[in-house]
Amino acid sequence: MSRIGKKPIAIPQGVTVTCENGLVTVKGAKGTLTRQIDTVIGCEISEKEIVMVCPEGANSDVQAKHGLYRALVANMVKGVSEGFARNLIINGVGYKAQVQGDKLTLNIGYSNPVEVIAPQGITFECPTLTEIVVRGADKELVGQTAANIKAKRPVEPYHAYGVRYKEEVVILKEGKKAGK
């Protein structure tokens, strides 16, 4: 039995959860998220919490899915109530970012600016010219969008130029030394 799968998920005020035929739907202030889960894993919903139920004597694959689906549903509940955000930092001479509507324009050392269009449910913010905040209700989509932006200019290890996550630590390499 999964220890994570046994934990109940608290339902905040203003969030409604339904589970029919393996389709979990979570509605809240930030939007609506749906996910298909395996019908072997049950879902008991009360007024204040959700409990994911795994059948007795289930094999290891089903037990692994028990914890997985509990975590996914918990992320859905948190996403529609609070939302998720990933912070990116741009480092480089002349590198900058700006938002125009739902489009993010990056000047990151290429001859032309790189434009990233926000997927549905994602918003971009630029508090400063070198910071990007990706926000949304779906944790997977926020993370994937941030990873796609980061992949436009990976961080190089000598000067740390490029796009990186705010909490990411870049280990710099030592440059060449003048020989005698």
C-alpha positions in Angstrom: 0.0 0.0 0.0 1.3 3.4 -0.9 1.9 5.7 2.1 1.4 8.8 -0.1 -1.8 7.3 -1.6 -3.3 6.9 1.9 -3.0 10.6 2.7 -6.3 12.5 2.3 -6.4 15.6 0.1 -8.0 18.6 1.7 -10.5 20.5 -0.4 -10.3 24.3 0.0 -13.3 26.6 0.0 -14.6 27.3 -3.5 -13.3 24.1 -5.1 -15.6 21.3 -6.3 -14.4 17.8 -7.2 -16.3 15.1 -9.1 -15.1 11.6 -10.0 -17.1 9.5 -12.5 -15.9 6.4 -14.4 -12.3 7.3 -13.7 -12.6 10.9 -14.9 -11.7 13.4 -12.1 -12.8 17.0 -12.6 -11.7 19.8 -10.3 -13.2 23.3 -10.6 -12.0 26.3 -8.8 -11.2 30.0 -9.1 -8.3 29.5 -11.4 -10.1 27.2 -13.9 -11.1 23.6 -14.5 -8.8 20.7 -14.7 -9.7 17.1 -15.8 -7.7 13.9 -15.7 -8.4 10.3 -16.6 -7.3 7.9 -13.8 -7.2 4.1 -13.8 -10.6 2.7 -12.8 -8.9 0.2 -10.4 -8.1 3.2 -8.1 -11.2 4.4 -6.4 -12.0 8.0 -5.4 -14.1 8.8 -2.3 -15.1 12.4 -2.1 -16.6 14.0 1.1 -17.3 17.7 1.8 -13.8 18.4 3.1 -11.5 15.8 1.6 -10.7 13.3 -1.1 -9.4 9.8 -0.3 -7.9 7.7 -3.1 -8.7 4.0 -2.5 -6.6 1.1 -3.6 -8.1 -2.4 -3.6 -6.9 -5.0 -1.1 -4.3 -7.4 -2.4 -3.5 -5.3 -5.4 -0.2 -5.9 -7.3 2.7 -3.5 -7.2 1.7 -1.7 -10.4 -1.6 -0.7 -9.0 -0.1 0.3 -5.6 2.4 2.5 -7.5 -0.5 4.1 -9.4 -2.3 4.7 -6.1 0.4 7.2 -4.9 0.8 8.6 -8.4 -2.9 9.5 -8.8 -3.2 10.9 -5.3 -0.3 13.3 -6.1 -1.8 14.2 -9.4 -5.2 15.0 -8.0 -3.6 16.9 -5.1 -1.7 19.0 -7.7 -5.0 19.6 -9.5 -6.7 20.8 -6.3 -3.8 23.1 -5.5 -3.6 24.4 -9.1 -7.3 25.5 -9.3 -7.2 27.1 -5.9 -3.7 28.7 -5.7 -2.0 28.1 -9.1 1.6 27.3 -9.9 4.5 29.5 -11.0 8.0 28.9 -12.3 10.6 31.8 -12.2 13.3 32.0 -14.9 16.3 34.4 -15.1 18.0 35.6 -18.2 21.8 36.3 -17.9 23.8 37.8 -20.7 25.0 41.0 -22.2 22.0 42.6 -23.9 19.7 39.7 -23.1 16.1 40.7 -22.1 12.5 39.6 -22.2 9.2 41.4 -22.7 5.6 40.4 -22.8 3.2 41.6 -25.4 -0.3 40.2 -24.8 0.1 36.4 -24.7 3.4 36.4 -26.5 6.9 36.5 -24.8 9.7 38.1 -26.9 13.2 37.0 -25.9 16.4 38.8 -27.1 18.9 36.2 -26.1 21.9 36.6 -28.4 20.4 35.4 -31.7 20.2 37.6 -34.8 16.4 37.7 -34.5 14.2 37.9 -31.4 12.7 34.5 -30.2 8.9 34.6 -29.7 7.1 32.1 -27.4 3.3 32.0 -27.6 1.6 31.1 -24.3 -0.4 27.9 -24.4 -4.0 28.1 -23.2 -4.1 28.5 -19.4 -0.6 29.9 -19.2 0.3 33.6 -18.5 3.7 35.2 -18.7 5.0 38.1 -16.6 8.2 40.1 -16.7 8.8 41.9 -13.4 12.1 43.1 -14.7 13.8 42.8 -18.1 15.8 39.7 -17.0 13.1 37.8 -15.1 10.2 35.7 -16.5 7.4 34.3 -14.4 5.3 31.5 -16.0 1.9 31.1 -14.2 -1.0 28.6 -14.6 -3.3 26.1 -12.9 -1.8 23.0 -14.5 1.5 22.1 -12.9 2.7 19.9 -15.8 1.9 22.6 -18.4 3.6 25.3 -16.3 6.7 23.2 -15.9 6.8 22.2 -19.6 6.4 25.7 -20.8 9.2 26.9 -18.5 11.4 24.1 -19.8 10.7 25.0 -23.4 11.7 28.6 -22.7 14.8 27.5 -20.9 15.7 25.3 -23.9 15.8 28.3 -26.3 19.2 29.3 -24.8 20.8 26.8 -22.4 23.2 28.1 -19.9 26.8 28.0 -21.0 29.3 27.0 -18.3 31.9 29.7 -18.6 30.0 32.9 -18.1 26.6 31.5 -17.2 24.9 33.3 -20.1 21.5 31.9 -21.0 18.1 31.1 -19.5 17.9 29.3 -16.2 15.5 28.6 -13.3 15.8 31.1 -10.5 16.6 28.4 -7.9 19.1 26.6 -10.3 22.7 26.7 -9.4 25.2 27.0 -12.3 28.7 25.6 -11.6 31.1 27.6 -13.7 34.1 26.1 -15.4 37.5 27.6 -15.2 38.7 29.3 -18.4 41.9 28.7 -20.2 45.1 29.8 -18.6 47.9 31.5 -20.4 50.7 29.1 -21.0 54.5 29.8 -20.7 
